[in-house]
Amino acid sequence: MKPLFLIILLACAASSPLQAADICSKTSPGHTTALLELYTSEGCDSCPPADKTISRLYQSTGLNSDQVIPVSLHVDYWDYLGWKDIFAKQLFTERQHSLADLAGSRSVYTPEIFLAGKEMLNWRNGLTDDIKRINQKPATASLRLAIEKLADNKLYVNLQGNSMQDARLYFSLVEQGLVSKIQAGENRGATLQHDYVAREWGEAYRLSAGKAASYSAQLGIPASAKRKNLSLLAFAQDRQGNILQAVSLPLCESLQ
């Protein structure tokens, strides 16, 4: 009996890493998931209503993360008004300019929303129908996100992608439940809540048309971040700025 018991124990031990990997992974669906990018700033007094729209997106639309994935990117060009947005990055300002250039727009502003890489001018009147139209399209890229381990306050992740056309594979660390008390600028005296905020942004990888690719990457976790509120985002974007597919993976309970 002891040898059999030992064999069973060894089999269980050998299978546990695979089970952990299965739990800490997510593959994109067969249809296109819409990526919703909000460009915002704590220094902009017209941004809080847009922030709330993003925070309540799933509740107000009845949609889920296989249909739409929101991400809030804080830009830095409002910092000159006296309040430095701690979530802002110049990289996000540059991305907003890049998307605007591809859309033929002469300027950027906040709040500004892009859905699947396209500027949405009428987002205040609802986004549900636009998202569902995107969902009706078969995905032209397949993505898989997996968390391999957390060590030294860094997430070690595996990114896999296969696209029907040349694209770039982007990934980001996203956090919910952030609160800021604004001491200066246009929102002085306000307490603002932010959700789906991009905290870290990884270097983009190349996807060649028709060729499966796999990349190992790392993302640092900010010291102030609450792990239970973290998730990973990955998306594929073509040269015209179109978002071909997106996937989101909450941080596994075992890593919180």
Secondary structure as GFF3:
##gff-version 3
##sequence-region A 1 256
A	DSSP	alpha_helix	2	23	.	.	.	ID=ss1
A	DSSP	beta_strand	25	27	.	.	.	ID=ss2
A	DSSP	beta_strand	34	40	.	.	.	ID=ss3
A	DSSP	alpha_helix	48	55	.	.	.	ID=ss4
A	DSSP	alpha_helix	57	61	.	.	.	ID=ss5
A	DSSP	beta_strand	68	74	.	.	.	ID=ss6
A	DSSP	three_ten_helix	79	81	.	.	.	ID=ss7
A	DSSP	alpha_helix	90	102	.	.	.	ID=ss8
A	DSSP	beta_strand	112	115	.	.	.	ID=ss9
A	DSSP	beta_strand	118	120	.	.	.	ID=ss10
A	DSSP	three_ten_helix	123	125	.	.	.	ID=ss11
A	DSSP	alpha_helix	128	135	.	.	.	ID=ss12
A	DSSP	beta_strand	141	151	.	.	.	ID=ss13
A	DSSP	beta_strand	154	163	.	.	.	ID=ss14
A	DSSP	beta_strand	167	175	.	.	.	ID=ss15
A	DSSP	beta_strand	178	181	.	.	.	ID=ss16
A	DSSP	beta_strand	191	194	.	.	.	ID=ss17
A	DSSP	beta_strand	197	201	.	.	.	ID=ss18
A	DSSP	beta_strand	205	207	.	.	.	ID=ss19
A	DSSP	beta_strand	213	220	.	.	.	ID=ss20
A	DSSP	three_ten_helix	227	229	.	.	.	ID=ss21
A	DSSP	beta_strand	230	237	.	.	.	ID=ss22
A	DSSP	beta_strand	243	250	.	.	.	ID=ss23
A	DSSP	three_ten_helix	253	255	.	.	.	ID=ss24
###
